[in-house]
Amino acid sequence: MFNYDSAAEITLSARRRFFQEAGLGFGSLALASMLNSESEANTSSDPLALKEPHFPGKVKSIIWLFMTGGPSQVDTWDYKPELQKRDGQELSGADPKTGFFTTSGKCLKSPFEWAQHGESGSWASDLFPYLSQHVDRMCFLHSMYLKQNNHAPASIELMCGTNRPGLPALGAWMTYGLGSQNQNLPSYVVLHDTRPRGDDQIWSAGFLPKTYQAMALDARRKETIDNLMRDIKRSDGQQRSQLDLIRQLNQEHAVDRPTQADLAARINSYELAYRMQMAAPEALDLSLETAATHQLYGMDKPECATFARQCLLSRRLVERGVRFVQIFAGKGVGGDGSVNDVPWDCHSDLQTNHRSCAMHTDQPAAALLTDLQSRGLLDTTLVIWGGEFGRTSDSQGAKGRDHNPNGFTIWMAGAGVKGGFHYGATDPFGYKAVENKVHVNDLHATLLHMLGLDHTQLTHRFNGRDFRLTDVGGEVIKDILN
């Protein structure tokens, strides 16, 4: 009796062998795509396929420079003359329990020099000789606030909308809503030095399919990807055949388990890893950049070489269609000279700590803006700078500041926002947000809007409820949009 299924398998197998033996190598990717579309076992569409936004958006990619540890707003971008005048005096309304420890209730002035820059006359401390040259590109949100007052929960709240464990991060939601702009690299990439507190939860896909999980690269290992390259003893054709067999078995397994979303993610992960074998090494190879570009970013300077490499890598990734890149800054130095795993955390010696962190990040971040602008990428890329919270205006000990979630500054530059613009304000001492307050849900609603997504419509059903990044809140900050 003639078996049509067996004949189809023979035809597919013969066709596959013909093209593999013809020496197409990586060209067999196209063949694999055709075979997959013809296979009756292929019951799931590509979850990373490009999707139409709800409306046209100005932003295609986001690079988030996450200043781990919480930089002080009143020592960076939020100049407060009144705080300078009242150094050592009582801070009206100070709560010693605002932060994680206890504060003095007495004003601590900024130890840094301040000046106005650019046509906008924006204030910046002398921590940022490079970034201060770009203030006319920056849109400052001076009235950020959130609920959590310690690093891990605050970082999770900032990226996931609330502090509840198991929720998807912004980058995962972006990929879920828009798909991938490339088929050979992940859509969501995290770069870190020391792992931030909260680590995987900050960039988790949560209850979304694991296809939308970030790929995290460790700067201490030169951003290499574990187990990516093919065994030299195996040819490309052999690997392709192995992957086809794995896909077939996985798809047959998935047919009887339609509710297990992670199965589809696992199937697609094999194909993405295969395609990355060609694309990722080239994308991560910074030796392809000119010496002038290396110098622009500060890769020749030991104090900022790591962050410089990460910033340059982020440009290369968005240039190749990666939708969301997040860099977690590392290598802050405490007052005793020790390396701090939450670098901008300045409990004991604000001046030493912030000076070190700025040296590590200032030139590379400024170079990133310059480089994106020169290549026309800043027209479609949004760069974000900020930490998980701010610092108290009163002192902790003699020279430090404690955590402060009640008021801090984030700036954005590039696609979708007004340059040289300041939105919201803290009180005269920089202690609390008081004008046009911006909660993380408002920030997320605005970012999704710039990407062309309505935050109220971007939902995923989980455990009988439609969840969204902004939970039940969030308003688009229309005043900052251009």
TANOR-V768123 format. One line per field, one symbol per residue. phi: phi as a letter, one per 30 degrees, with the letter a starting at -180 (. if undefined). A space follows every 10 residues. Layout:
phi->???
This chain:
phi->.dcddddddd dddddddedd ddidhddded dedddddddd ddcbdddced cdddadcdcc bbccdddejj ddddbbbcdb eddddceidd cdidcdcedd cbcdicebdd dcdcacbidd iddbdddbdd dddcddcccc cdbdaacdcb edddddddcc jbcddicdde dddddddcic dbccbddbbc cbcddddjge ddbddhdded ecddccccdd chhdcdhddd eddcdddddd dddddddedd ddddedbddc dddddddddd ddddddecdd eddcdddddd dddededidd cedbdddddd dddddddddc jddbbbccdb idcddciddc dbeddcdcbe dddddddddd cddddddedd ddddcidddb cccbblcdac bddcdcicbc bcdbddaacb cbbjdjbddi cbbiacdeci dbdbbhdcde ddddeddded djcdddcdbb dbhibdcbdc hcbjbddddc dc
